[in-house]
Amino acid sequence: MKPYTPPFIIAEIGCNHKGDMEIAKELIKVAKIFCNVDAVKFQKRNNKELLTEAQYNQPHPNPSNAYGETYGLHREFLEFTLEQHQVLKAYCEEMDIMYASSVWDVTSAKEIASLNPNFIKIPSACNNNFEMLDWLCEHYMGDIHISTGMTTKTEMETLVQFFCDKNRNKDVVLYNCTSGYPVPFEDVCLLDINLLLENYQEKVKHIGFSGHHLGIAVDVAAYTLGAPIIERHYTIDRTWKGTDHAASLEPMGLRKLARDLHAVHKALTYKSRDILPIEQVQRDKLKNKK
């Protein structure tokens, strides 16, 4: 059995910054200094491109989470410009933590690719946007991370074959994911990681896990099953207004997750000899010598 790849932990800020650059920077700083994770991830949307006029002008489905009078204005309030993303990427570099972003449409893909991040994420909702995926394959040379929530096995096969045909499959990280906020444990379906490994481990760069559940136990199990890249939604305060906060980890939870994943990585080895040096002392003292 191959040794386990060290865990790579992504704190997904998404739009949990509430449209405030200072909160976004605070989330970056805390993720690096206090939580000890490897990357933070934002998101970029062109709302006029994504939404129909009717969708843009309809009320938010949950008014208590709304930051605008219509769903479109709510999304615009939470959206950072390309220039703001550039500032956030520079701040990440200053803090020595990796910057990344999800992209939801072709325009956003082009904008974020212009910043040349190490990876770009494709959310589950957009993994069938082949116009966007095609553009990224042709023009963006970094890794492409893709969530597979609300995706059939046939669609997944088509998706991976698309990247194989483009000769970009070795730049792909395929995430096990269930799309829900939050997801009850019985719907996390961790054993689907085994299916992804069985079907795609030799085709893609890594298998990852993107969790929307509560707590941190599930992520450790996902890593142990063979998903070294772990992504979790992250916020300063789970009671803040917004859809994603309730399914997010606060700083202490994210810190404990990083601690536990690194501890488990150290523990996932075989004994190098029958009696380890730490055991020899106890053997000499305790083992029956008759």
C-alpha positions in Angstrom: 0.0 0.0 0.0 1.3 3.4 -0.9 2.0 5.9 1.9 -0.7 8.4 2.6 -0.4 11.8 0.9 -0.2 14.5 3.6 -3.5 16.3 4.1 -4.2 19.5 2.2 -6.9 21.6 3.9 -8.9 24.3 2.2 -11.0 26.8 4.2 -13.8 27.7 1.9 -14.8 31.3 2.7 -17.1 31.6 -0.3 -19.3 34.6 0.4 -19.1 34.2 4.2 -17.3 37.6 4.2 -20.7 39.3 3.9 -19.4 41.5 1.1 -16.8 43.1 3.5 -13.1 43.2 2.5 -12.0 43.6 6.1 -13.9 40.5 7.2 -12.4 38.7 4.2 -8.9 39.6 5.3 -9.6 38.7 8.8 -10.8 35.2 7.6 -7.6 34.8 5.7 -5.4 35.8 8.6 -7.2 33.6 11.1 -7.2 30.6 8.7 -3.4 30.9 8.4 -2.2 31.9 11.9 -4.8 30.2 14.1 -6.2 27.4 12.1 -3.0 26.3 10.2 -4.7 25.4 6.9 -3.1 25.4 3.5 -5.5 27.4 1.4 -8.5 29.7 1.4 -11.1 29.8 -1.3 -13.5 32.5 -2.4 -16.0 32.5 -5.2 -16.7 34.6 -8.3 -20.0 35.0 -10.1 -21.3 37.1 -12.9 -24.8 37.3 -11.8 -26.3 38.8 -14.9 -24.7 35.9 -16.9 -25.9 33.3 -14.4 -29.4 34.4 -13.7 -32.4 35.0 -15.9 -34.0 38.4 -15.6 -36.9 36.8 -13.7 -34.4 35.0 -11.3 -32.5 38.2 -10.8 -35.6 40.3 -9.9 -37.4 37.7 -7.7 -37.1 37.9 -3.9 -34.6 35.9 -2.0 -36.2 32.5 -1.2 -35.2 33.0 2.5 -35.7 36.7 3.3 -33.9 36.5 6.6 -30.7 35.7 4.7 -31.1 38.4 2.1 -28.6 41.3 1.6 -30.8 42.9 -1.1 -34.4 43.5 -2.1 -34.1 40.9 -4.9 -32.0 37.7 -5.3 -29.9 39.4 -7.9 -29.2 42.4 -5.7 -28.4 40.0 -2.8 -25.8 38.2 -4.9 -24.3 41.5 -6.1 -23.9 42.7 -2.5 -21.8 39.6 -1.7 -19.8 39.8 -4.9 -16.2 41.0 -5.0 -14.8 42.7 -8.1 -11.7 41.3 -9.9 -9.7 44.1 -8.4 -10.8 43.1 -4.9 -9.9 39.4 -5.7 -6.5 40.7 -6.7 -6.1 42.4 -3.4 -7.1 39.3 -1.5 -4.7 37.1 -3.5 -1.9 39.6 -2.7 -2.9 39.5 1.0 -2.8 35.6 0.9 0.7 35.8 -0.5 1.7 38.2 2.2 0.2 35.8 4.8 1.8 32.7 3.1 -1.4 30.9 2.5 -2.7 29.8 -0.9 -5.5 31.8 -2.6 -8.1 30.1 -4.8 -11.6 30.8 -6.0 -14.6 28.9 -7.3 -16.0 30.1 -10.7 -19.6 29.9 -11.7 -19.6 31.1 -15.3 -17.3 31.8 -18.3 -16.7 35.4 -17.5 -15.7 34.6 -13.9 -13.5 31.8 -15.1 -11.6 34.2 -17.4 -11.3 36.8 -14.6 -10.0 34.5 -12.0 -7.7 32.7 -14.4 -6.1 36.1 -15.1 -4.8 36.1 -11.5 -3.1 32.8 -12.2 -4.0 31.0 -8.9 -2.6 27.5 -8.2 -6.1 26.0 -8.6 -9.6 27.0 -9.7 -12.6 25.2 -8.2 -15.7 24.2 -10.2 -18.7 23.9 -7.9 -21.1 21.0 -8.3 -23.8 23.3 -9.8 -21.4 24.1 -12.7 -19.6 20.9 -13.5 -21.7 20.4 -16.6 -20.8 23.9 -18.0 -18.6 22.5 -20.7 -18.2 25.9 -22.4 -16.5 27.1 -19.2 -14.5 23.8 -18.7 -13.3 23.9 -22.3 -12.1 27.5 -21.9 -10.2 26.6 -18.8 -8.6 23.6 -20.4 -7.3 25.7 -23.3 -6.3 28.8 -21.4 -5.6 28.0 -17.7 -2.7 25.8 -16.8 -3.3 25.4 -13.1 -5.1 22.5 -11.3 -8.9 22.3 -11.8 -10.8 21.1 -8.7 -14.3 19.8 -9.3 -17.1 18.9 -6.9 -19.5 16.1 -7.8 -22.6 16.9 -5.7 -25.9 16.4 -7.5 -24.1 14.5 -10.3 -25.0 11.1 -11.7 -22.4 8.4 -12.3 -23.0 8.8 -16.0 -22.5 12.5 -15.8 -19.3 11.9 -13.8 -18.0 9.5 -16.4 -18.7 12.1 -19.1 -16.9 14.8 -17.1 -13.7 12.8 -16.5 -13.7 11.6 -20.2 -13.9 15.3 -21.2 -10.7 16.1 -19.4 -9.0 12.9 -20.7 -9.8 14.0 -24.2 -8.4 17.4 -23.5 -5.2 15.8 -22.0 -5.9 17.7 -18.8 -7.1 14.9 -16.6 -3.9 14.8 -14.5 -4.6 18.4 -13.5 -8.0 17.4 -12.1 -9.0 16.9 -8.4 -12.4 15.2 -8.2 -14.3 15.8 -4.9 -16.8 13.5 -3.3 -19.6 15.9 -2.2 -23.3 15.9 -1.2 -24.9 19.2 -2.0 -26.9 20.4 1.0 -26.5 23.0 3.8 -26.0 21.3 6.2 -25.9 17.7 5.2 -27.1 15.0 7.7 -24.5 12.3 8.3 -26.6 9.6 6.6 -26.4 11.7 3.4 -22.7 12.3 3.4 -22.1 8.9 1.7 -18.4 8.7 2.5 -18.0 5.3 0.8 -18.5 6.9 -2.5 -14.9 7.9 -2.1 -14.1 4.3 -2.7 -16.0 4.4 -6.0 -14.1 7.5 -7.1 -10.8 5.9 -6.2 -11.8 2.6 -8.0 -12.9 4.4 -11.1 -10.7 7.5 -11.4 -7.7 7.3 -9.1 -5.4 6.4 -12.1 -7.0 9.0 -14.3 -7.0 12.2 -12.2 -4.5 13.9 -9.9 -6.3 13.4 -6.6 -9.6 12.5 -5.0 -10.8 15.1 -2.5 -13.7 15.6 -0.1 -15.9 18.7 0.2 -18.0 18.5 3.3 -21.1 20.4 4.3 -21.9 18.4 7.4 -21.5 19.3 11.1 -18.5 18.6 13.2 -15.1 17.3 12.1 -15.1 13.5 12.6 -16.3 12.8 9.0 -13.4 14.6 7.4 -10.8 12.5 9.2 -12.7 9.4 7.9 -12.6 10.8 4.4 -8.9 11.4 4.6 -8.3 7.8 5.9 -10.4 6.4 3.0 -8.0 8.1 0.6 -9.1 11.7 0.0 -6.1 13.9 1.0 -7.6 17.2 -0.1 -10.3 18.3 2.4 -12.4 21.4 1.9 -14.7 22.8 4.5 -16.9 26.0 4.6 -15.4 28.4 7.2 -16.8 31.4 9.0 -16.0 33.6 12.0 -19.5 33.1 13.5 -22.0 30.4 12.5 -24.9 32.6 13.6 -24.2 35.3 11.0 -26.8 36.0 8.4 -26.4 33.9 5.2 -27.1 30.4 3.8 -23.6 28.9 4.3 -22.7 29.9 7.9 -24.7 27.1 9.5 -22.8 24.5 7.6 -19.4 26.1 8.3 -16.7 25.6 10.8 -15.8 28.4 13.2 -12.0 29.0 13.7 -11.7 26.6 16.7 -13.4 23.8 14.8 -11.2 24.4 11.7 -8.1 24.5 13.9 -9.0 21.2 15.5 -9.7 19.7 12.1 -6.3 20.6 10.9 -4.7 19.3 14.1 -6.6 15.9 13.8 -5.8 15.4 10.1 -2.1 15.9 10.6 -2.1 13.7 13.7 -3.9 10.9 11.7 -1.4 11.3 8.8 1.4 10.7 11.2 -0.4 7.6 12.6 -1.2 6.0 9.3 2.0 3.9 9.1 3.1 0.3 9.6 5.4 -0.7 12.4 9.0 -0.4 11.2 10.1 -3.4 13.3 8.3 -6.0 15.5 9.2 -4.2 18.7 9.5 -0.4 18.5 12.0 1.4 20.7 9.1 2.9 22.7 7.8 -0.6 23.3 11.2 -2.1 24.3 11.3 -0.3 27.6 7.9 -1.6 28.5 8.7 -5.1 27.2 11.8 -5.2 29.4 9.7 -4.1 32.4 6.4 -5.9 31.9 6.7 -8.8 29.5 6.5 -12.2 31.0 10.0 -13.7 30.6 9.2 -17.3 31.6 
